[in-house]
Amino acid sequence: MMEMGALPMELWRMILAYLPLPDLGRCCQVCRAWRELVLSLDATRWRQLCLGCPECRHPNWPRWPNLEPPSWREALRQHALASRTWAQNVPELQSSACLTLFRRRKDRRVWRVGAGVGCDFETLRGALTVAGPYDRVALQPGLYEEQAEVSLKVPVEIVGVGKLGDVALLVSFDQQCPTVRLCNLVLMPAWFSPVVYKTSAGHVQLDNCNFEGAQMQVRGPGTCQARFCSFAQGASAHFVGVALSLMDSCEFSGSDSASVTVEGPPVAERNWACKHLAALVKTMATNSVAMTPTDALKGGIVNSPSSAMPPGGPIPMESWIGQDPEKGGGARGGKGALLSQGMLLEDGWIESDLKKEDEEGGGMKRTDLAYLLSYEAHGLAHLWERGDAVEMEEPGLRSLVQEMQADADAQMLFAVVHGCVLRHCLLRDGKGGVHMCNHAHARLEANVFTRLHYAVRCIQNAKMVMLGNEVSGCRASGVFLRLSAQGLIAENNIHSNAEAGLDIRKGANPIILCNRIHSGLRSGIVVLGNGKGSIRSNQIYSNKEAGVYILFNGNPVVSGNHIFQGQAAGIAVNENGRGLITDNVIRENQWGGADIRRGGDPILRNNFICHGYSDGVVVGERGRGLIEGNHIYGNNGCGVWVMSSSLPQLLGNYITHNRMYGLALFCRKDPEPGAGREGGVDRGAERDGERGGVGGENLNEEGELSAWENDLDSEDERFSARRPITVALVESNCMSHNGAEGVYVKSCESVNIVGNMVGENRGVGMAVLQSTQLTRLVGNCIRGNAHAGVTVAKECRVELRGNGVYANGGHGVSYCGDGLIVENDIVGNRRSGIRAIDNADVKVLRNRVQAGLGCGISIEEQVRGLVQDNLVFQCHPSSPTSQIQLDPRNHDCMLLNNILLSPSLHGSGCPDPHWALENPPPRPHSNDSSGSSSSAHPTNLAIAVTTRITASVESGCHNNGSIFCTVL
């Protein structure tokens, strides 16, 4: 044996570069050093052998033909294994005529067809007539035409000699034998039939063939394996009832309909090739640059496209909070982003009142802290502790492996759905990509769909698995699912489509995991017409309309997604859409993070809705829904914007650090597109429902709009426990650190605001500027706001009961409307505790009040009502200010049984230890008798509160009082 060290390694490589494939294999068997030397030729000799093989093309053809594979030798090995599938059932051994002990392989003859010297036949039909089982028919360059259908009755291999395109066939084949292989041929339809090949029982293997304007038909239990084939000029493949077929590295272009059609349920019968194809599908390694999702699931390795975040990370919190209101900032500048207090309240009466109070207060100092009543033990302290936090920890995306491990349905789909398997294919420049119907099964892995009318259509109870594909440039939606279709759609890159990335309708119920759905000209995902689905851990971003659009009784589960940088709403729920929307991160969208209107009735729970360029949540006309446990912060508009004609339930949300109102309720109808609205943010154009998250073609595609209206399922079981309500309910929320009012009400409908924490806002805590129906403020804690705690404008009907109004920068309660102020604790505010002015008609009953610079209770001239049984604490033993002031000219307001308390001093000069809010403790009180927070069971609590409040609404109320108090 020649020693390797006798020559330099470079010289050895030059020598070995001349060896053919069999000799390279023998050299690998010499020793380990020789094996390593041969393997080191991957970029030279192995590359030459792979590209020089007439039976295959570049390993990354047709998707990325200029991209080199990780290993040329491995690519050649995979091709060699795949090219032998057709002959796996060949009888390897045959007994000799004389001795059974001596066995030999059966000889396979080669029949040469052509007009040249050395050819056995001139016609293909003549060669097939004499060919034996597994013989090879070698066609010399030329055009071969048959005037009648050619039946293949014995296993045979038909191979074109020369380059691809040198041999063309105008033939229609009908396979009637167990197996056939076609290689290096151009197949065109004969004059009498567009079908060039069909099989219904046997297996056909197609290697490096071109189909031009022709059809291939495979009917189960027949099978097909096609590699490096091209279907052009309207050519297509049709599979009916196939249990398993494999289309690997094929190109489809110029189709007039679907490039690949899969129809019918897989037949129970299996032919001999199924087990070999199943092994090939399971073990074949990918030649792409990144590992496919299939390999990730097998090996527990994740190479998800969602692991790399697209450009433009979250906007830092510092850019949204702590800015000077006068300087503005953000996308809209000073006036649009944060208006002055007087502009926000529109009338200017609060600012003038504060100035007047400054003059009246003279040089009076603020309440001495030693005499300030303690209120920290109120029942909503738990909301303050969490809502005061600036930094919010947004959840990350779960990997595909994590999602699959937690979802038994996804595991089942991944394991059992095969049927027609398309892998590493390119489908381009035609009408349709893959069409599945009538209980068909198909599996799409690592394909590229581009410049089609649609990429994938799955209808009529069909099932599919779609992994690691790229879908882009479709003239309609990328992926359609209809009529109870199901599927696993995971780790795909779906982008730049003219309509929705995914369109789910008519009872379709797919599982959509870990995809990137972005840069669409319309919405990212549309669910409508009773469509369902589980949409989890996707990145949905940079779409021109809603990231997820739900309407017409669409009812999906949308969970754990990151929906960001959209040019419209993050999630839009319109036209009686529903859905369970949980644990998503919805950020940096141009319009509302969540937009609900026109009968939309979702459950919006535990989401992070932040850093939007408009409002966090918009509930428009006739919007409904349960909005519970969300973190809504850092938005350029309001935290939550609600139209009073809607009936949402807001429970247990944290609405903080928004540049405008925390919660705004308006009675004005939605303006026309292009028209502005109060508050400085334009919501006229902000209508996913007005513009539509789907286009006209989508809504009326195949005349399906009328079918939705006549085929609406009953309410989903997860909504059946939700009690219908007749009054909007805002309960157990924390609204703090917002740039304007914590709660802003300008409503013509009743609303109940119960058990909320409203604090540290830059405007008034709760401002009611219009309330033609009764607005109830019950059991809230309103503390530390820059201006007044509660303001009620003229002609507003408002009832305050059981609230704690503490340490606000203006009056505790400034009241100009009609209603009740009953059993509130109003302590430590900078101005008066309760101030009734203008034409107020109010009853002030059983409150505990301690003021700052002003008096405890101040009643001006034109006020009508009753002030009775209030307990007013002196702000300082030596304060000269009268704590209960009634204008001498007022003859319409009565003062009865009010008590004024002054602190008694010990020798040390400190107030008596009993100088405190006791029996009962500071309001508001916890609604949970067990001592746990009210937000721990928000849904049950909402039903209870709604029950007792709607009783009073249905019974009506008097202008001077409320039946609500008697119900309680």
Beta strands, then each sheet from edge to edge (+ up, - down):
strand 1: 94-95
strand 2: 103-104
strand 3: 110-113
strand 4: 135-139
strand 5: 142-145
strand 6: 150-152
strand 7: 156-160
strand 8: 167-170
strand 9: 173-175
strand 10: 179-183
strand 11: 186-188
strand 12: 195-199
strand 13: 203-207
strand 14: 210-212
strand 15: 215-219
strand 16: 223-227
strand 17: 230-232
strand 18: 236-240
strand 19: 244-248
strand 20: 251-253
strand 21: 258-263
strand 22: 419-423
strand 23: 426-437
strand 24: 441-445
strand 25: 448-458
strand 26: 463-467
strand 27: 470-472
strand 28: 479-481
strand 29: 486-490
strand 30: 493-495
strand 31: 502-504
strand 32: 511-513
strand 33: 516-518
strand 34: 525-527
strand 35: 534-536
strand 36: 539-541
strand 37: 548-550
strand 38: 557-559
strand 39: 562-564
strand 40: 571-573
strand 41: 580-582
strand 42: 585-587
strand 43: 594-596
strand 44: 603-605
strand 45: 608-610
strand 46: 617-619
strand 47: 626-628
strand 48: 631-633
strand 49: 640-643
strand 50: 649-651
strand 51: 654-656
strand 52: 663-666
strand 53: 728-731
strand 54: 734-736
strand 55: 743-747
strand 56: 751-754
strand 57: 757-759
strand 58: 766-771
strand 59: 775-778
strand 60: 781-783
strand 61: 790-792
strand 62: 797-801
strand 63: 804-806
strand 64: 813-815
strand 65: 818-822
strand 66: 825-827
strand 67: 834-836
strand 68: 841-845
strand 69: 848-850
strand 70: 857-859
strand 71: 864-868
strand 72: 871-873
strand 73: 884-886
strand 74: 893-896
strand 75: 899-901
sheet 1: 1+ 2-
sheet 2: 3+ 4+ 7+ 10+ 13+ 16+ 19+ 22+ 24+ 26+ 29+ 32+ 35+ 38+ 41+ 44+ 47+ 50+ 53+ 56+ 59+ 62+ 65+ 68+ 71+ 74+
sheet 3: 5+ 8+ 11+ 14+ 17+ 20+ 23+ 21+ 18+ 15+ 12+ 9+ 6+
sheet 4: 5+ 8+ 11+ 14+ 17+ 20+ 23+ 25+ 27+ 30+ 33+ 36+ 39+ 42+ 45+ 48+ 51+ 54+ 57+ 60+ 63+ 66+ 69+ 72+ 75+
sheet 5: 5+ 8+ 11+ 14+ 17+ 20+ 23+ 25+ 28+ 31+ 34+ 37+ 40+ 43+ 46+ 49+ 52+ 55+ 58+ 61+ 64+ 67+ 70+ 73+
end
